[in-house]
Amino acid sequence: MKAEIISIGSEILRGQITDTNANFIAKKLVESGIDLEHISAVSDYPESLLSTLKLALQRSDLIITTGGLGPTEDDITYQVIAKALHLKLIKYPEAEENLKIFFKKINRTISPSNLKQIYLPEGAKIIINQYGTAPAMILVKDNKIICSFPGVPYEMKNLIEENLIPYLKEKFPPSMIKKSKILKITGLGEAAVNELIRGYINKQTDYSFGIYAHPEDIQVQVTTQAPTEKEVEKLLQSSVNQLTKILGNYIYGSDEETIEEVVGNLLKTKKLKLAVAESCTGGMLGEMLTRIPGSSEYFQGGVISYQAKIKEDLLKVPLEVITKHGEVSQQVARLMAEGVRINCHSNIGISITGIAGPGGATEKKKVGLVYMALADGKKTIIQKHQLFGNRQLIRIRACRRVLNMLRLHLLGSGFTSSYL
């Protein structure tokens, strides 16, 4: 079976949003043993979508669309699918009922424009959207399967996992089950990772490997297949174990895990409290930590000490230290971490101070210079990093470096990057 994904929305083609939907669906299709051959992005214009659909119907057996199911004028997916397949749009009472329930729940009246969402191509198997207003569908016509889902990632992911994947597995049970695992690595570059693991991967015949560089980390993907779920999981775990032996604590997580989630779990397990002091990151570190549900169990709070006076008043960094060494210095980073630990009644305090740019640099202190510190009441450790990228990227990388510093401290394994 040949599959194709069509992502619908002019905002994708304008670069206003990143199409994460196609990435998610592609992974799910691969796991289901279905060959994905094409991914397209198309605008909201009816003629463009119609020509894209007609091409997909010629070359693919399974077509999955996302987007264009809403109540506005440019939401035209069902109308165009009906035209391409020479079908009528008909009213689906179950879609209307779901719309009434949804609007009653939020105490609002259904607007006339919302009612267009209850009309789908004739013969469709409707999928009620309990996460929003736009119903999804699975439609079989002339031996082609056309599936349409909302473009909102949260809605799309849940509807596909709960409806499309079970449907495909039942209708087309794979002869081989294919699965992948992603290992996330920090503290090493792409070339260094390749050097470390290429001896191992070159000897493997039951796996395929990919090494991918991302702004935030390096990822190694392991893929294998076997006739049963149990066998494929066993094969996958065997390779993951070998890669973990080689890469050790450079691996911070896997698949959807984030470094802030990993750190949060370690703090929770060890029953430790954390506080943060930030300068150049402007609250980003605290925001990352509190993204995680349940972070109140370990996160005490933080201080955004952008100005010297705040460092002095709230973190007890003496003004003479700032005057002598500068706000971006190991001395100030140390005192920030120690001060926030004490003032927030925490087991651990971490700090970041640096020059995110584009201004603020001197001959001795370039844009991207960042000092970070970790204080646990027994010792204080300071790291110096020269980061690269634009202002936002430097801030993100600084947060991730200090979180990795904390992760390694909690694991009791020391530090993998240069420190003072």
C-alpha positions in Angstrom: 0.0 0.0 0.0 1.3 3.4 -1.0 0.4 6.2 1.4 0.5 10.0 1.1 0.1 12.9 3.5 -1.4 16.3 2.4 -1.0 19.2 4.9 -3.4 21.9 4.0 -2.9 25.5 4.9 -1.5 28.6 3.3 0.2 29.5 6.6 2.5 26.5 6.2 3.6 27.7 2.7 4.2 31.2 4.1 6.4 29.9 6.8 4.2 31.1 9.5 3.9 27.7 11.2 5.9 24.5 11.1 4.1 21.4 9.8 4.6 19.0 12.7 1.5 17.0 11.8 3.1 15.3 8.8 6.1 14.3 11.0 3.8 12.7 13.6 1.6 10.9 11.0 4.7 9.6 9.1 6.1 8.0 12.3 2.7 6.3 13.0 2.5 5.0 9.5 6.0 3.5 9.6 5.2 1.8 12.9 2.1 0.4 11.3 4.1 -1.1 8.4 2.7 1.2 5.8 4.9 2.7 3.1 4.8 6.5 3.0 5.8 7.7 -0.5 4.7 11.4 -0.6 4.2 14.4 1.7 2.7 17.5 0.2 1.9 20.9 1.6 -0.8 22.9 -0.3 -2.5 26.2 0.1 -6.2 26.9 1.0 -7.0 27.8 -2.6 -9.6 25.3 -4.0 -7.9 24.9 -7.4 -4.5 24.1 -5.7 -6.0 21.6 -3.3 -8.1 20.0 -6.1 -5.1 19.4 -8.3 -3.1 18.0 -5.4 -5.9 15.6 -4.4 -6.3 14.4 -8.0 -2.6 13.7 -8.3 -2.7 11.8 -4.9 -5.6 9.7 -6.1 -3.7 8.7 -9.1 -0.5 7.6 -7.3 -1.5 6.6 -3.8 -3.8 4.1 -2.1 -4.1 5.9 1.3 -4.4 9.6 1.5 -4.4 11.4 4.8 -5.1 15.2 4.9 -4.8 17.5 7.9 -6.2 21.0 8.1 -9.1 22.9 6.4 -11.9 21.4 8.5 -12.8 24.6 10.5 -15.7 27.0 10.2 -14.0 29.8 8.1 -14.2 30.6 4.4 -10.8 29.1 3.7 -11.7 25.7 5.4 -12.5 23.9 2.2 -11.1 20.3 2.6 -14.4 18.4 2.6 -15.9 20.5 -0.3 -12.8 19.8 -2.5 -12.7 16.1 -1.6 -16.4 15.8 -2.5 -15.7 17.5 -5.8 -12.6 15.3 -6.6 -14.6 12.1 -5.9 -17.9 13.4 -7.5 -19.8 13.0 -4.3 -22.4 15.2 -2.5 -21.8 16.9 0.8 -24.5 15.7 3.2 -25.5 16.6 6.7 -24.4 14.2 9.4 -26.7 14.4 12.5 -24.0 13.1 14.9 -21.7 15.9 13.9 -24.4 18.4 14.6 -25.1 16.8 18.0 -21.4 17.0 18.9 -21.4 20.7 18.0 -24.3 21.4 20.2 -22.7 19.5 23.1 -19.4 21.4 22.6 -21.0 24.8 22.6 -23.2 24.1 25.5 -20.2 23.1 27.5 -18.5 26.4 26.9 -21.8 28.3 27.3 -21.8 29.8 23.8 -24.3 29.9 20.9 -23.4 28.0 17.7 -22.7 30.6 15.0 -24.0 29.9 11.4 -20.4 29.5 10.2 -19.9 26.6 12.5 -22.7 24.7 10.9 -20.6 24.1 7.8 -18.7 21.6 9.9 -21.6 19.2 10.0 -21.5 18.6 6.2 -19.1 15.8 5.0 -18.8 13.8 1.7 -21.5 11.2 1.3 -20.4 7.7 2.4 -17.9 8.9 4.9 -17.3 7.1 8.2 -17.5 10.1 10.6 -15.1 10.4 13.5 -16.6 12.6 16.3 -14.0 15.1 17.6 -14.3 15.1 21.3 -11.3 17.5 21.5 -12.8 20.2 19.2 -15.6 21.0 16.8 -14.4 19.7 13.5 -15.2 16.0 12.8 -12.7 13.8 11.1 -13.5 11.1 8.6 -12.4 7.9 6.8 -13.8 7.5 3.3 -13.4 4.5 1.0 -14.1 5.1 -2.7 -12.9 3.2 -5.8 -10.4 1.2 -3.7 -8.9 4.5 -2.3 -8.9 5.4 1.4 -9.2 9.1 2.1 -8.8 10.2 5.7 -9.2 13.8 6.9 -8.2 15.2 10.3 -8.2 18.6 11.9 -5.0 20.7 11.6 -4.8 21.5 15.3 -2.0 19.2 16.5 -3.6 18.2 19.8 -6.8 17.2 18.1 -5.2 15.5 15.2 -2.8 13.4 17.3 -5.5 12.0 19.6 -7.9 11.3 16.7 -5.3 9.5 14.7 -4.1 7.4 17.6 -7.6 6.5 18.7 -9.2 5.9 15.3 -7.0 5.8 12.2 -4.2 3.6 13.5 -6.5 0.9 14.9 -8.5 1.0 11.6 -5.3 0.5 9.5 -4.0 -2.3 11.7 -7.2 -4.2 11.5 -7.7 -3.7 7.8 -4.0 -4.2 6.8 -2.2 -6.3 9.5 1.5 -5.9 8.8 3.6 -9.0 8.1 6.5 -7.3 9.9 6.2 -4.8 12.7 8.6 -1.9 12.4 9.6 0.3 15.3 12.1 3.0 16.0 13.7 4.5 19.1 15.3 7.9 19.4 18.2 8.5 21.8 18.7 12.2 22.6 22.3 13.3 23.2 23.8 16.4 24.7 27.4 17.5 25.2 28.7 16.0 21.9 28.5 17.2 18.3 27.2 15.2 15.4 30.7 14.2 14.2 31.8 13.1 17.6 28.7 10.9 18.0 29.3 9.3 14.6 32.9 8.6 15.5 31.9 6.9 18.8 29.2 4.6 17.4 30.1 3.9 13.8 32.2 0.9 14.7 29.1 -0.6 16.3 26.5 0.4 13.6 28.7 -0.8 10.7 28.5 -4.4 12.1 24.7 -4.4 12.4 22.5 -6.1 9.8 19.1 -6.2 11.6 19.0 -2.4 12.2 19.0 0.9 10.3 20.5 4.0 12.0 20.2 7.7 11.6 22.2 10.5 13.2 20.4 13.9 13.2 21.6 17.3 14.4 19.1 19.6 16.0 19.6 23.1 17.5 19.0 21.6 21.0 20.7 18.2 20.7 21.9 15.3 18.6 19.5 12.4 18.0 20.3 8.8 17.1 17.4 6.9 15.6 17.4 3.1 15.7 14.9 1.2 13.6 14.3 -2.5 13.3 11.5 -4.9 12.4 10.3 -8.4 13.4 7.1 -10.5 13.0 5.8 -9.9 16.5 5.6 -7.0 18.9 7.6 -8.9 21.5 10.4 -9.7 19.1 10.7 -6.2 17.7 10.8 -4.7 21.3 13.5 -7.2 22.2 15.7 -6.3 19.2 15.2 -2.6 19.8 16.1 -2.8 23.4 19.3 -4.8 22.6 20.6 -2.1 20.3 19.6 0.7 22.7 21.6 -1.1 25.5 24.7 -1.3 23.3 24.4 2.4 22.3 23.9 3.3 25.9 27.1 1.5 26.8 29.0 3.4 24.2 27.5 6.9 24.8 26.8 6.7 28.5 25.5 9.8 30.2 25.8 11.8 27.0 22.3 10.3 26.5 19.9 12.4 28.5 16.6 10.9 27.3 14.7 9.1 24.5 11.8 9.7 22.1 9.5 12.5 23.4 11.4 13.2 26.6 12.8 16.7 27.2 15.8 17.6 29.3 13.6 19.6 31.7 11.4 16.5 32.2 14.4 14.3 32.9 15.7 16.8 35.4 12.3 17.1 37.0 12.0 13.4 37.5 15.5 13.2 39.0 14.7 16.0 41.5 11.4 14.3 42.4 13.0 10.9 42.9 15.7 12.5 45.1 13.1 14.7 46.9 15.2 17.8 46.3 14.0 21.4 45.8 15.4 23.7 43.1 15.6 27.5 42.7 17.0 29.4 39.7 18.6 32.8 39.2 18.6 34.2 35.7 20.0 37.2 33.9 20.4 36.9 30.1 17.8 34.2 29.8 15.1 36.4 31.3 12.9 33.8 32.9 13.2 31.2 30.1 14.8 28.6 32.5 11.9 28.9 35.0 9.4 28.6 32.2 11.0 25.4 30.9 11.0 23.9 34.3 7.4 24.7 35.0 6.2 23.3 31.7 6.2 20.0 33.4 3.0 19.0 35.2 3.8 18.5 38.9 6.9 20.7 38.8 5.6 22.4 42.1 6.9 19.3 43.9 10.5 20.3 43.2 10.6 23.9 41.9 10.7 26.5 44.5 10.9 29.6 42.3 13.4 32.0 40.7 14.8 35.5 40.4 15.1 37.3 37.1 18.0 39.5 38.0 18.5 41.5 34.8 20.0 44.6 36.5 22.9 44.8 38.9 20.7 46.4 41.6 18.4 43.3 41.6 21.4 41.0 41.9 22.5 43.0 44.9 19.1 43.3 46.6 17.5 39.9 46.0 20.5 37.6 45.6 22.9 39.4 47.9 25.6 39.7 45.3 27.9 42.6 46.6 28.0 45.6 44.3 31.8 45.7 44.7 32.0 42.1 43.2 29.9 43.2 40.2 32.0 46.4 39.8 35.3 44.5 39.9 34.4 41.5 37.8 31.4 42.5 35.8 27.9 41.0 35.8 29.0 38.4 33.3 31.7 36.6 35.4 32.3 33.4 37.3 32.3 35.3 40.6 28.8 36.7 40.0 27.4 33.4 38.7 28.6 31.7 41.8 27.0 34.2 44.2 23.8 34.2 42.2 23.4 30.4 42.6 24.4 30.5 46.3 22.1 33.4 46.9 19.0 32.0 45.2 19.5 28.6 47.0 19.5 30.3 50.4 16.7 32.9 49.7 14.3 30.3 48.1 15.0 27.7 50.8 16.2 25.1 48.3 18.6 22.2 48.2 20.1 23.4 44.9 20.4 26.8 43.3 21.5 27.2 39.6 22.3 30.4 37.8 22.9 31.9 34.4 24.5 35.2 33.5 25.8 36.0 30.0 25.7 38.1 26.9 22.9 37.0 24.5 23.5 39.8 22.1 23.4 41.3 19.7 24.9 44.2 21.8 26.7 44.2 25.1 29.9 42.5 24.0 33.4 43.8 24.8 36.9 42.9 23.4 37.3 40.3 26.2 33.7 39.2 26.5 32.1 38.2 23.2 28.4 37.7 22.4 27.5 34.2 23.5 29.7 34.2 26.6 27.8 32.5 29.4 28.7 31.6 33.0 26.5 29.2 34.9 26.8 27.9 38.4 25.3 25.2 40.6 25.3 25.4 44.4 24.1 22.6 46.7 25.3 24.0 50.1 28.4 21.8 50.1 30.1 23.1 47.0 29.6 25.4 44.1 30.5 24.5 40.6 30.9 27.0 37.8 31.0 26.5 34.0 32.0 28.8 31.3 30.6 28.4 27.8 31.0 30.3 24.5 27.7 29.7 22.7 26.8 30.5 19.1 23.7 31.5 17.3 21.3 34.4 17.4 19.9 35.9 20.7 17.1 33.4 21.1 19.3 30.4 20.3 22.0 31.5 22.8 19.3 31.8 25.5 17.9 28.4 24.7 21.3 26.8 24.6 22.3 28.4 27.9 19.2 27.0 29.6 19.8 23.5 28.2 23.5 23.6 29.3 22.7 24.5 32.8 19.9 21.8 33.0 22.4 19.3 31.7 24.9 20.5 34.3 22.2 19.8 36.9 21.3 16.4 35.4 24.9 15.2 35.7 25.2 16.5 39.2 22.0 14.6 40.2 23.4 11.5 38.6 26.6 11.9 40.4 28.6 11.5 37.2 30.5 14.8 37.0 30.6 17.1 34.0 31.3 16.5 30.4 32.1 20.0 29.3 34.8 22.4 30.3 34.3 24.1 33.7 36.2 26.3 36.1 
